[in-house]
Amino acid sequence: MRSVTDWLSEYGLSHQHPTNKLLHWICVPPIVLSVMGLLWSVPVPAAFSAASPWLNWATLAAAAAVLYYLVLSPALACGVLGAFAVLLIITQWLTHLPWPLWLTSLAIFVVAWIGQFVGHAVEGRRPSFFKDLQFLLIGPLWLLAAVYRRFSVPY
């Protein structure tokens, strides 16, 4: 199994241009938010909603992702847990808008992915997930790892 350093290094190879990096900082969090919103919108079994209004496909997917990150880096998994908690709270808040959550999430998803592809066009390299779909999970970790490095937090 590849180490977190291997994943982040390989991901970083196609994210060198400052414009592409900036667009990733702007677009990756909304993409994660939009995926959470789309998953939150999928109907859940009655047993889920009886247990907790927070038990849904979005929170289950977030928990699975945190477990994946925990295997790669416990320190980064803790940071992701905090970030996911904030994004899930925002997702829950978005359910109170006068239109469906899935519609808001879809709009955010499309706009943010356009930004990502513009960044990669500027970079002149294809997105990493074209090589391996696991890179879709590495993008958020790459941003968090940059924050950790900035503040000298080991991971």
DSSP file (Angstrom, degrees, kcal/mol; ACC not computed):
  #  RESIDUE AA STRUCTURE BP1 BP2  ACC     N-H-->O    O-->H-N    N-H-->O    O-->H-N    TCO  KAPPA ALPHA  PHI   PSI    X-CA   Y-CA   Z-CA
    1    1 A M              0   0    0      0, 0.0     2,-0.1     0, 0.0     0, 0.0   0.000 360.0 360.0 360.0 139.3    0.0    0.0    0.0
    2    2 A R        -     0   0    0      1,-0.1     2,-0.1     2,-0.1     0, 0.0  -0.401 360.0-121.6 -72.0 147.8    1.2    3.5   -0.9
    3    3 A S     >  -     0   0    0      1,-0.1     4,-2.3    -2,-0.1     5,-0.2  -0.399  25.4-107.8 -82.0 165.3    2.1    5.9    2.0
    4    4 A V  H  > S+     0   0    0     68,-0.6     4,-2.7     1,-0.2     5,-0.2   0.864 122.1  55.7 -61.4 -35.1    0.4    9.2    2.4
    5    5 A T  H  > S+     0   0    0      2,-0.2     4,-2.5     1,-0.2    -1,-0.2   0.901 106.5  50.2 -64.3 -40.8    3.7   10.9    1.2
    6    6 A D  H  > S+     0   0    0      2,-0.2     4,-2.5     1,-0.2     5,-0.2   0.946 112.9  45.9 -61.4 -48.6    3.6    8.8   -2.0
    7    7 A W  H  X S+     0   0    0     -4,-2.3     4,-2.5     1,-0.2    -2,-0.2   0.935 115.5  45.4 -60.1 -48.0    0.0    9.8   -2.7
    8    8 A L  H  X S+     0   0    0     -4,-2.7     4,-2.3     2,-0.2    -1,-0.2   0.877 112.9  50.8 -66.9 -37.7    0.6   13.5   -1.9
    9    9 A S  H  X S+     0   0    0     -4,-2.5     4,-1.0    -5,-0.2    -1,-0.2   0.936 112.8  45.0 -65.0 -46.2    3.8   13.6   -3.9
   10   10 A E  H >X S+     0   0    0     -4,-2.5     3,-0.6    -5,-0.2     4,-0.6   0.905 113.5  50.2 -65.9 -40.1    2.2   12.1   -7.0
   11   11 A Y  H >< S+     0   0    0     -4,-2.5     3,-1.2    -5,-0.2    -1,-0.2   0.909 106.4  57.1 -61.5 -41.6   -0.9   14.3   -6.7
   12   12 A G  H >< S+     0   0    0     -4,-2.3     3,-1.8     1,-0.2    -1,-0.2   0.733  89.6  74.1 -63.6 -24.1    1.4   17.3   -6.4
   13   13 A L  H << S+     0   0    0     -4,-1.0     3,-0.3    -3,-0.6    -1,-0.2   0.839 102.2  40.5 -60.3 -33.3    3.1   16.5   -9.8
   14   14 A S  T << S+     0   0    0     -3,-1.2    -1,-0.3    -4,-0.6   111,-0.2   0.137 109.8  63.8-102.1  21.1    0.0   17.7  -11.7
   15   15 A H    <   +     0   0    0     -3,-1.8    -1,-0.2     1,-0.1    -2,-0.1  -0.406  63.1 112.2-138.9  58.9   -0.6   20.7   -9.4
   16   16 A Q        +     0   0    0     -3,-0.3    -2,-0.1   107,-0.0    -1,-0.1   0.763  48.0  92.1-101.6 -33.3    2.5   22.9   -9.8
   17   17 A H  S  > S-     0   0    0      1,-0.1     4,-2.6   102,-0.1     5,-0.2  -0.450  74.6-133.2 -70.8 133.4    1.1   26.0  -11.6
   18   18 A P  H  > S+     0   0    0      0, 0.0     4,-2.6     0, 0.0     5,-0.2   0.850 105.9  51.9 -56.0 -36.8    0.0   28.7   -9.1
   19   19 A T  H  > S+     0   0    0      2,-0.2     4,-2.6     1,-0.2     5,-0.2   0.923 110.5  47.7 -67.0 -42.4   -3.3   29.3  -10.9
   20   20 A N  H  > S+     0   0    0     99,-0.2     4,-1.9     2,-0.2    -1,-0.2   0.916 112.4  49.8 -63.3 -43.0   -4.1   25.6  -10.7
   21   21 A K  H  X S+     0   0    0     -4,-2.6     4,-2.1     2,-0.2    -2,-0.2   0.937 111.7  48.5 -60.1 -46.5   -3.2   25.5   -7.1
   22   22 A L  H  X S+     0   0    0     -4,-2.6     4,-2.1     1,-0.2    -2,-0.2   0.920 109.9  51.4 -60.7 -44.5   -5.4   28.5   -6.3
   23   23 A L  H  X S+     0   0    0     -4,-2.6     4,-2.7     1,-0.2     5,-0.2   0.833 108.0  53.2 -64.4 -30.8   -8.3   27.0   -8.2
   24   24 A H  H  X S+     0   0    0     -4,-1.9     4,-2.4     2,-0.2    -1,-0.2   0.901 107.8  50.3 -69.1 -39.6   -7.9   23.8   -6.2
   25   25 A W  H  < S+     0   0    0     -4,-2.1    -2,-0.2     1,-0.2    -1,-0.2   0.879 117.9  40.5 -62.8 -36.1   -8.1   25.8   -3.0
   26   26 A I  H  < S+     0   0    0     -4,-2.1    -2,-0.2    -5,-0.2    -1,-0.2   0.872 125.7  32.8 -77.9 -37.8  -11.2   27.6   -4.2
   27   27 A C  H  X S+     0   0    0     -4,-2.7     4,-2.0    -5,-0.2    -3,-0.2   0.788 102.0  67.1 -98.2 -31.1  -12.9   24.5   -5.8
   28   28 A V  H  X S+     0   0    0     -4,-2.4     4,-2.5    -5,-0.2     5,-0.2   0.943 100.5  49.8 -64.3 -47.9  -12.0   21.4   -3.8
   29   29 A P  H  > S+     0   0    0      0, 0.0     4,-2.6     0, 0.0    -1,-0.2   0.930 112.5  47.5 -58.2 -43.8  -13.9   22.3   -0.6
   30   30 A P  H  > S+     0   0    0      0, 0.0     4,-2.9     0, 0.0    -2,-0.2   0.862 109.6  54.4 -64.2 -31.8  -17.1   23.2   -2.6
   31   31 A I  H  X S+     0   0    0     -4,-2.0     4,-2.4     2,-0.2     5,-0.2   0.943 110.3  45.6 -63.8 -45.6  -16.8   19.9   -4.5
   32   32 A V  H  X S+     0   0    0     -4,-2.5     4,-2.4     1,-0.2    -1,-0.2   0.927 113.8  50.1 -61.7 -44.0  -16.7   18.0   -1.2
   33   33 A L  H  X S+     0   0    0     -4,-2.6     4,-2.4    -5,-0.2    -2,-0.2   0.916 110.8  49.1 -58.4 -44.9  -19.6   20.0    0.1
   34   34 A S  H  X S+     0   0    0     -4,-2.9     4,-2.6     2,-0.2    -1,-0.2   0.878 109.5  50.8 -67.5 -37.3  -21.6   19.3   -3.1
   35   35 A V  H  X S+     0   0    0     -4,-2.4     4,-2.6     2,-0.2    -1,-0.2   0.915 110.8  49.9 -65.0 -41.4  -20.9   15.6   -2.9
   36   36 A M  H  X S+     0   0    0     -4,-2.4     4,-2.7    -5,-0.2    -2,-0.2   0.919 111.4  49.5 -60.7 -42.3  -22.1   15.6    0.7
   37   37 A G  H  X S+     0   0    0     -4,-2.4     4,-1.4     2,-0.2    -2,-0.2   0.903 110.8  48.6 -64.0 -41.6  -25.2   17.5   -0.4
   38   38 A L  H  X S+     0   0    0     -4,-2.6     4,-0.5     2,-0.2    -1,-0.2   0.920 114.6  45.4 -64.8 -42.6  -26.0   15.1   -3.2
   39   39 A L  H >< S+     0   0    0     -4,-2.6     3,-1.0     1,-0.2    18,-0.5   0.883 109.4  55.3 -67.0 -37.9  -25.5   12.1   -0.8
   40   40 A W  H 3< S+     0   0    0     -4,-2.7    -1,-0.2     1,-0.2    -2,-0.2   0.822 103.4  58.3 -61.5 -30.9  -27.6   13.8    1.9
   41   41 A S  H 3< S+     0   0    0     -4,-1.4    -1,-0.2    -5,-0.2    -2,-0.2   0.656  81.8  98.6 -76.0 -17.3  -30.4   14.1   -0.7
   42   42 A V  S << S-     0   0    0     -3,-1.0    15,-0.4    -4,-0.5    16,-0.1  -0.577  86.8-107.6 -74.3 128.3  -30.6   10.4   -1.3
   43   43 A P        -     0   0    0      0, 0.0    -1,-0.1     0, 0.0    -2,-0.1  -0.215  35.4-149.1 -56.6 144.4  -33.5    8.9    0.7
   44   44 A V        -     0   0    0      1,-0.1    12,-0.0    -4,-0.1     5,-0.0  -0.778  25.3 -89.7-112.8 157.6  -32.5    6.8    3.6
   45   45 A P    >>  -     0   0    0      0, 0.0     4,-1.4     0, 0.0     3,-1.2  -0.311  40.5-112.7 -60.6 151.3  -34.1    3.8    5.2
   46   46 A A  H 3> S+     0   0    0      1,-0.3     4,-2.2     2,-0.2     5,-0.2   0.830 116.4  63.1 -56.5 -33.7  -36.6    4.7    8.0
   47   47 A A  H 3> S+     0   0    0      1,-0.2     4,-1.5     2,-0.2    -1,-0.3   0.845 100.4  53.9 -62.3 -32.9  -34.3    3.0   10.5
   48   48 A F  H <> S+     0   0    0     -3,-1.2     4,-2.2     2,-0.2     3,-0.4   0.977 111.5  41.9 -63.5 -55.7  -31.6    5.7    9.7
   49   49 A S  H  < S+     0   0    0     -4,-1.4    -2,-0.2     1,-0.3    -1,-0.2   0.798 112.1  56.1 -66.9 -27.5  -33.9    8.7   10.3
   50   50 A A  H  < S+     0   0    0     -4,-2.2    -1,-0.3    -5,-0.2    -2,-0.2   0.858 109.5  47.2 -68.8 -33.9  -35.4    7.0   13.4
   51   51 A A  H  < S-     0   0    0     -4,-1.5    -2,-0.2    -3,-0.4    -1,-0.2   0.912 134.4 -28.8 -73.2 -43.7  -31.9    6.7   14.9
   52   52 A S    ><  -     0   0    0     -4,-2.2     3,-1.5     3,-0.2    -1,-0.3  -0.901  44.4-126.8-171.9 140.7  -30.7   10.2   14.1
   53   53 A P  T 3  S+     0   0    0      0, 0.0    -4,-0.1     0, 0.0    -3,-0.1   0.690 113.4  58.8 -66.8 -14.5  -31.5   13.0   11.6
   54   54 A W  T 3  S+     0   0    0     -6,-0.1     2,-1.1    -5,-0.1     5,-0.2   0.519  80.2  96.6 -89.9  -6.6  -27.7   13.0   11.0
   55   55 A L    <   +     0   0    0     -3,-1.5     2,-0.3    -7,-0.3    -3,-0.2  -0.739  57.1 118.1 -88.1 103.1  -27.5    9.4   10.0
   56   56 A N  S  > S-     0   0    0     -2,-1.1     4,-2.2    -8,-0.1     5,-0.2  -0.868  80.3 -81.3-152.2-179.4  -27.6    9.5    6.2
   57   57 A W  H  > S+     0   0    0    -18,-0.5     4,-2.3   -15,-0.4   -17,-0.2   0.821 123.5  55.5 -65.4 -30.4  -25.5    8.6    3.1
   58   58 A A  H  > S+     0   0    0    -19,-0.2     4,-2.4     2,-0.2    -1,-0.2   0.937 110.3  43.3 -67.4 -46.4  -23.4   11.8    3.4
   59   59 A T  H  > S+     0   0    0     -5,-0.2     4,-2.3     2,-0.2    -2,-0.2   0.871 114.7  50.8 -69.9 -33.9  -22.4   11.1    7.0
   60   60 A L  H  X S+     0   0    0     -4,-2.2     4,-2.3     2,-0.2    -1,-0.2   0.912 111.7  47.0 -67.2 -41.5  -21.7    7.5    6.3
   61   61 A A  H  X S+     0   0    0     -4,-2.3     4,-2.5     2,-0.2    -2,-0.2   0.901 111.8  51.2 -65.5 -40.2  -19.6    8.4    3.3
   62   62 A A  H  X S+     0   0    0     -4,-2.4     4,-2.5     2,-0.2    -2,-0.2   0.917 110.1  49.6 -62.5 -42.6  -17.7   11.0    5.3
   63   63 A A  H  X S+     0   0    0     -4,-2.3     4,-2.1     2,-0.2    -2,-0.2   0.907 110.8  49.7 -62.9 -41.3  -17.1    8.3    8.0
   64   64 A A  H  X S+     0   0    0     -4,-2.3     4,-2.0     2,-0.2    -2,-0.2   0.907 111.0  49.5 -63.5 -41.1  -15.8    5.9    5.4
   65   65 A A  H  X S+     0   0    0     -4,-2.5     4,-2.7     1,-0.2    -2,-0.2   0.910 108.8  52.4 -64.4 -41.6  -13.5    8.5    4.0
   66   66 A V  H  X S+     0   0    0     -4,-2.5     4,-2.4     1,-0.2    -1,-0.2   0.894 107.9  52.1 -62.2 -38.9  -12.1    9.4    7.5
   67   67 A L  H  X S+     0   0    0     -4,-2.1     4,-1.6     2,-0.2    -1,-0.2   0.908 109.4  49.5 -62.8 -41.1  -11.4    5.7    8.0
   68   68 A Y  H  X S+     0   0    0     -4,-2.0     4,-1.4     1,-0.2     3,-0.2   0.931 113.0  46.8 -60.2 -46.2   -9.5    5.6    4.7
   69   69 A Y  H  X S+     0   0    0     -4,-2.7     4,-3.7     1,-0.2     8,-0.4   0.851 105.5  60.6 -65.3 -34.2   -7.5    8.8    5.8
   70   70 A L  H  < S+     0   0    0     -4,-2.4    -1,-0.2     1,-0.2    -2,-0.2   0.879 103.7  50.2 -60.9 -38.0   -6.9    7.2    9.2
   71   71 A V  H  < S+     0   0    0     -4,-1.6    -1,-0.2    -3,-0.2    -2,-0.2   0.887 116.5  41.8 -65.7 -39.1   -5.0    4.3    7.5
   72   72 A L  H  < S-     0   0    0     -4,-1.4   -68,-0.6     1,-0.2    -2,-0.2   0.917 138.8 -13.3 -75.0 -44.5   -2.9    6.9    5.5
   73   73 A S     X  -     0   0    0     -4,-3.7     4,-2.6    -5,-0.1    -1,-0.2  -0.755  48.6-158.3-163.7 108.0   -2.3    9.3    8.3
   74   74 A P  H  > S+     0   0    0      0, 0.0     4,-1.8     0, 0.0     5,-0.1   0.878  98.6  53.5 -56.7 -37.7   -4.0    9.6   11.7
   75   75 A A  H  > S+     0   0    0      1,-0.2     4,-1.5     2,-0.2     5,-0.1   0.933 111.8  43.2 -64.9 -45.5   -3.0   13.2   12.1
   76   76 A L  H  > S+     0   0    0     79,-0.3     4,-2.7     1,-0.2     5,-0.2   0.865 109.1  59.0 -67.8 -34.7   -4.5   14.2    8.7
   77   77 A A  H  X S+     0   0    0     -4,-2.6     4,-2.4    -8,-0.4    -1,-0.2   0.885 103.0  53.0 -60.8 -37.9   -7.6   12.1    9.5
   78   78 A C  H  X S+     0   0    0     -4,-1.8     4,-1.7     2,-0.2    -1,-0.2   0.916 110.6  46.7 -63.4 -42.3   -8.2   14.2   12.6
   79   79 A G  H  X S+     0   0    0     -4,-1.5     4,-2.2     1,-0.2    -2,-0.2   0.906 112.1  49.9 -65.3 -41.7   -8.0   17.4   10.5
   80   80 A V  H  X S+     0   0    0     -4,-2.7     4,-3.5     1,-0.2     5,-0.3   0.890 105.2  58.3 -64.0 -39.0  -10.3   16.0    7.9
   81   81 A L  H  X S+     0   0    0     -4,-2.4     4,-2.1     1,-0.2    -1,-0.2   0.923 108.7  45.3 -56.6 -45.2  -12.8   15.0   10.6
   82   82 A G  H  X S+     0   0    0     -4,-1.7     4,-1.9     2,-0.2    -1,-0.2   0.921 114.4  47.6 -63.6 -44.6  -13.0   18.6   11.7
   83   83 A A  H  X S+     0   0    0     -4,-2.2     4,-2.5     1,-0.2    -2,-0.2   0.911 112.0  49.7 -64.2 -42.6  -13.3   19.9    8.1
   84   84 A F  H  X S+     0   0    0     -4,-3.5     4,-2.8     2,-0.2     5,-0.2   0.885 107.0  55.6 -64.0 -38.1  -16.0   17.3    7.3
   85   85 A A  H  X S+     0   0    0     -4,-2.1     4,-2.0    -5,-0.3    -1,-0.2   0.930 109.8  46.0 -59.9 -44.5  -17.9   18.2   10.4
   86   86 A V  H  X S+     0   0    0     -4,-1.9     4,-2.3     1,-0.2    -2,-0.2   0.933 113.4  48.9 -62.8 -45.8  -18.0   21.8    9.2
   87   87 A L  H  X S+     0   0    0     -4,-2.5     4,-2.4     1,-0.2    -2,-0.2   0.867 110.5  51.0 -64.4 -36.0  -19.0   20.8    5.7
   88   88 A L  H  X S+     0   0    0     -4,-2.8     4,-2.5     2,-0.2    -1,-0.2   0.871 108.9  51.1 -69.5 -35.6  -21.8   18.6    7.1
   89   89 A I  H  X S+     0   0    0     -4,-2.0     4,-2.2    -5,-0.2    -2,-0.2   0.915 111.5  47.7 -64.7 -42.4  -23.1   21.4    9.2
   90   90 A I  H  X S+     0   0    0     -4,-2.3     4,-2.3     2,-0.2    -2,-0.2   0.913 110.6  52.5 -63.2 -41.9  -23.2   23.6    6.1
   91   91 A T  H  X S+     0   0    0     -4,-2.4     4,-0.9     1,-0.2    -2,-0.2   0.931 108.9  49.1 -59.0 -46.2  -24.9   20.9    4.2
   92   92 A Q  H >< S+     0   0    0     -4,-2.5     3,-0.8     1,-0.2     4,-0.3   0.900 110.3  51.6 -61.1 -40.2  -27.6   20.6    6.9
   93   93 A W  H >< S+     0   0    0     -4,-2.2     3,-1.9     1,-0.2    -1,-0.2   0.884 102.6  59.9 -62.7 -38.7  -28.0   24.4    6.8
   94   94 A L  H >< S+     0   0    0     -4,-2.3     3,-1.5     1,-0.3    -1,-0.2   0.720  88.9  72.6 -64.1 -20.3  -28.5   24.2    3.0
   95   95 A T  T << S+     0   0    0     -4,-0.9    -1,-0.3    -3,-0.8    -2,-0.2   0.699  88.8  63.2 -66.7 -15.9  -31.5   21.9    3.4
   96   96 A H  T <  S+     0   0    0     -3,-1.9    -1,-0.3    -4,-0.3    -2,-0.2   0.455  77.3 109.9 -89.4  -1.2  -33.4   25.0    4.7
   97   97 A L  S <  S-     0   0    0     -3,-1.5     4,-0.1     2,-0.1     7,-0.0  -0.331  84.3-111.0 -68.6 158.8  -33.1   26.9    1.4
   98   98 A P  S    S+     0   0    0      0, 0.0    -1,-0.1     0, 0.0    -3,-0.1   0.489  99.4  56.9 -74.9   1.0  -36.4   27.2   -0.6
   99   99 A W  S    S-     0   0    0      1,-0.1    -2,-0.1     2,-0.0     5,-0.1  -0.834 103.7 -73.4-124.4 165.7  -35.2   24.8   -3.3
  100  100 A P    >>  -     0   0    0      0, 0.0     4,-1.7     0, 0.0     3,-0.5  -0.234  32.1-130.2 -64.7 144.8  -34.0   21.2   -3.1
  101  101 A L  H 3> S+     0   0    0      1,-0.2     4,-2.9     2,-0.2     5,-0.2   0.877 107.6  59.5 -57.8 -40.4  -30.6   20.5   -1.6
  102  102 A W  H 3> S+     0   0    0      1,-0.2     4,-2.4     2,-0.2    -1,-0.2   0.854 104.4  50.8 -61.0 -33.8  -29.8   18.3   -4.6
  103  103 A L  H <> S+     0   0    0     -3,-0.5     4,-2.2     2,-0.2    -1,-0.2   0.924 112.0  45.4 -70.7 -44.6  -30.3   21.2   -6.9
  104  104 A T  H  X S+     0   0    0     -4,-1.7     4,-2.4     2,-0.2    -2,-0.2   0.934 115.3  48.6 -59.6 -46.4  -28.0   23.5   -4.9
  105  105 A S  H  X S+     0   0    0     -4,-2.9     4,-2.7     1,-0.2    -2,-0.2   0.890 109.9  51.1 -63.8 -41.4  -25.4   20.7   -4.7
  106  106 A L  H  X S+     0   0    0     -4,-2.4     4,-2.5    -5,-0.2    -1,-0.2   0.914 110.3  49.2 -63.6 -42.9  -25.5   20.0   -8.4
  107  107 A A  H  X S+     0   0    0     -4,-2.2     4,-2.3     2,-0.2     5,-0.2   0.927 113.4  46.3 -62.2 -45.3  -25.0   23.7   -9.2
  108  108 A I  H  X S+     0   0    0     -4,-2.4     4,-2.7     1,-0.2     5,-0.3   0.921 112.1  52.3 -61.6 -44.3  -22.0   23.9   -6.9
  109  109 A F  H  X S+     0   0    0     -4,-2.7     4,-2.3     2,-0.2    -2,-0.2   0.928 111.4  45.0 -58.5 -49.5  -20.6   20.6   -8.2
  110  110 A V  H  X S+     0   0    0     -4,-2.5     4,-2.0     2,-0.2    -1,-0.2   0.939 115.7  45.7 -64.3 -48.1  -20.8   21.8  -11.9
  111  111 A V  H  X S+     0   0    0     -4,-2.3     4,-1.9     1,-0.2    -2,-0.2   0.919 114.2  48.4 -62.8 -44.2  -19.3   25.2  -11.2
  112  112 A A  H  X S+     0   0    0     -4,-2.7     4,-2.0    -5,-0.2    -1,-0.2   0.884 111.0  50.2 -66.5 -38.0  -16.5   23.9   -9.0
  113  113 A W  H  X S+     0   0    0     -4,-2.3     4,-2.5    -5,-0.3    -1,-0.2   0.851 105.9  55.9 -70.4 -32.2  -15.5   21.2  -11.5
  114  114 A I  H  X S+     0   0    0     -4,-2.0     4,-2.3     2,-0.2    -1,-0.2   0.939 107.9  49.8 -59.9 -44.4  -15.4   23.7  -14.3
  115  115 A G  H  X S+     0   0    0     -4,-1.9     4,-2.3     1,-0.2    -2,-0.2   0.898 109.4  51.4 -59.1 -41.7  -12.9   25.6  -12.1
  116  116 A Q  H  X S+     0   0    0     -4,-2.0     4,-2.1     1,-0.2    -1,-0.2   0.925 110.9  46.8 -61.8 -45.0  -10.9   22.4  -11.6
  117  117 A F  H  X S+     0   0    0     -4,-2.5     4,-1.9     2,-0.2    -1,-0.2   0.841 109.7  53.7 -70.4 -31.8  -10.7   21.7  -15.3
  118  118 A V  H  X S+     0   0    0     -4,-2.3     4,-2.4     2,-0.2    -1,-0.2   0.935 108.6  51.1 -62.6 -45.3   -9.7   25.3  -16.1
  119  119 A G  H  X S+     0   0    0     -4,-2.3     4,-2.4     1,-0.2   -99,-0.2   0.902 110.9  47.0 -58.3 -42.4   -6.9   24.9  -13.6
  120  120 A H  H  X>S+     0   0    0     -4,-2.1     4,-2.1     2,-0.2     5,-1.3   0.814 108.5  55.1 -72.7 -28.6   -5.7   21.8  -15.2
  121  121 A A  H  <5S+     0   0    0     -4,-1.9    -2,-0.2     2,-0.2    -1,-0.2   0.918 110.9  45.5 -65.8 -42.2   -5.9   23.4  -18.7
  122  122 A V  H  <5S+     0   0    0     -4,-2.4    -2,-0.2     1,-0.2    -1,-0.2   0.913 114.0  49.6 -64.0 -42.4   -3.7   26.2  -17.4
  123  123 A E  H  <5S-     0   0    0     -4,-2.4    -2,-0.2    -5,-0.2    -1,-0.2   0.839 102.7-136.1 -64.5 -34.3   -1.4   23.5  -15.8
  124  124 A G  T  <5 +     0   0    0     -4,-2.1     2,-0.4     1,-0.3    -3,-0.2   0.684  68.8 104.1  81.6  18.5   -1.3   21.6  -19.0
  125  125 A R  S   <S-     0   0    0     -5,-1.3    -1,-0.3  -111,-0.2    -2,-0.2  -0.974  73.4-112.3-132.9 147.0   -1.8   18.3  -17.2
  126  126 A R        -     0   0    0     -2,-0.4     5,-0.1     1,-0.1    -9,-0.0  -0.407  47.5 -88.9 -71.1 151.0   -4.8   16.0  -16.8
  127  127 A P    >   -     0   0    0      0, 0.0     3,-1.7     0, 0.0     4,-0.3  -0.314  35.9-120.4 -58.0 145.2   -6.3   15.7  -13.4
  128  128 A S  G >> S+     0   0    0      1,-0.3     3,-2.0     2,-0.2     4,-1.5   0.796 106.4  70.3 -60.0 -31.6   -4.8   12.9  -11.3
  129  129 A F  G 34 S+     0   0    0      1,-0.3    -1,-0.3     2,-0.2     7,-0.1   0.686  83.7  70.7 -67.5 -14.3   -8.0   11.0  -11.0
  130  130 A F  G <4 S+     0   0    0     -3,-1.7    -1,-0.3     1,-0.2    -2,-0.2   0.799 106.0  40.6 -66.2 -25.7   -7.8   10.1  -14.7
  131  131 A K  T <4 S+     0   0    0     -3,-2.0     2,-0.3    -4,-0.3    -2,-0.2   0.865 137.9   1.1 -85.3 -41.5   -4.9    7.8  -13.6
  132  132 A D    ><  -     0   0    0     -4,-1.5     3,-2.1     1,-0.1    -1,-0.3  -0.936  59.2-142.7-153.3 122.4   -6.4    6.5  -10.4
  133  133 A L  T >  S+     0   0    0     -2,-0.3     3,-2.0     1,-0.3     4,-0.4   0.719  95.6  76.5 -61.1 -21.1   -9.9    7.3   -8.9
  134  134 A Q  T >> S+     0   0    0      1,-0.3     3,-1.6     2,-0.2     4,-0.9   0.761  78.3  74.5 -61.5 -22.2   -8.4    7.2   -5.4
  135  135 A F  H <> S+     0   0    0     -3,-2.1     4,-1.7     1,-0.3    -1,-0.3   0.727  80.3  70.9 -64.9 -18.6   -6.9   10.7   -6.2
  136  136 A L  H <4 S+     0   0    0     -3,-2.0    -1,-0.3     1,-0.2    -2,-0.2   0.834 103.7  42.1 -63.1 -30.0  -10.5   12.0   -5.8
  137  137 A L  H <> S+     0   0    0     -3,-1.6     4,-0.7    -4,-0.4    -1,-0.2   0.673 109.4  59.3 -85.9 -19.0  -10.0   11.3   -2.1
  138  138 A I  H  X S+     0   0    0     -4,-0.9     4,-2.8     1,-0.2     5,-0.2   0.810  87.8  74.1 -81.2 -30.2   -6.4   12.7   -2.1
  139  139 A G  H  X S+     0   0    0     -4,-1.7     4,-1.6     1,-0.2    -1,-0.2   0.921  99.9  42.3 -50.1 -54.2   -7.3   16.2   -3.3
  140  140 A P  H  > S+     0   0    0      0, 0.0     4,-2.1     0, 0.0    -1,-0.2   0.884 114.9  52.0 -61.9 -36.0   -8.8   17.3    0.0
  141  141 A L  H  X S+     0   0    0     -4,-0.7     4,-2.9     1,-0.2    -2,-0.2   0.865 104.2  57.0 -66.8 -35.7   -6.0   15.7    1.9
  142  142 A W  H  X S+     0   0    0     -4,-2.8     4,-1.5     2,-0.2    -1,-0.2   0.893 108.3  47.1 -62.1 -41.0   -3.4   17.5   -0.3
  143  143 A L  H  X S+     0   0    0     -4,-1.6     4,-1.7    -5,-0.2    -2,-0.2   0.938 113.6  47.0 -65.9 -46.7   -4.9   20.8    0.8
  144  144 A L  H  X S+     0   0    0     -4,-2.1     4,-2.6     1,-0.2    -2,-0.2   0.888 108.4  55.5 -64.1 -38.8   -4.9   19.9    4.4
  145  145 A A  H  X S+     0   0    0     -4,-2.9     4,-2.7     1,-0.2    -1,-0.2   0.870 104.9  54.0 -61.5 -36.0   -1.4   18.6    4.2
  146  146 A A  H  X S+     0   0    0     -4,-1.5     4,-2.2     2,-0.2    -1,-0.2   0.897 108.6  48.6 -64.3 -39.6   -0.3   22.0    2.9
  147  147 A V  H  X S+     0   0    0     -4,-1.7     4,-1.7     2,-0.2    -2,-0.2   0.925 111.0  50.6 -64.9 -44.0   -2.0   23.6    5.9
  148  148 A Y  H  <>S+     0   0    0     -4,-2.6     5,-3.3     1,-0.2    -2,-0.2   0.925 111.1  48.1 -59.7 -45.0   -0.2   21.2    8.2
  149  149 A R  H ><5S+     0   0    0     -4,-2.7     3,-1.4     1,-0.2    -1,-0.2   0.905 107.3  56.5 -62.8 -39.7    3.2   22.0    6.6
  150  150 A R  H 3<5S+     0   0    0     -4,-2.2    -1,-0.2     1,-0.3    -2,-0.2   0.857 116.1  36.1 -59.1 -36.7    2.5   25.7    6.9
  151  151 A F  T 3<5S-     0   0    0     -4,-1.7    -1,-0.3    -3,-0.2    -2,-0.2   0.182 114.3-114.8-104.7  15.7    2.1   25.4   10.6
  152  152 A S  T < 5 +     0   0    0     -3,-1.4    -3,-0.2     1,-0.2    -4,-0.1   0.841  59.1 157.4  55.3  39.0    4.8   22.7   11.0
  153  153 A V      < -     0   0    0     -5,-3.3    -1,-0.2    -6,-0.2    -2,-0.1  -0.848  39.1-129.7 -93.3 120.3    2.3   20.0   12.1
  154  154 A P              0   0    0      0, 0.0    -5,-0.0     0, 0.0    -1,-0.0  -0.374 360.0 360.0 -70.7 147.2    3.7   16.6   11.5
  155  155 A Y              0   0    0    -80,-0.1   -79,-0.3    -2,-0.1   -80,-0.2   0.317 360.0 360.0-140.0 360.0    1.6   14.0    9.6
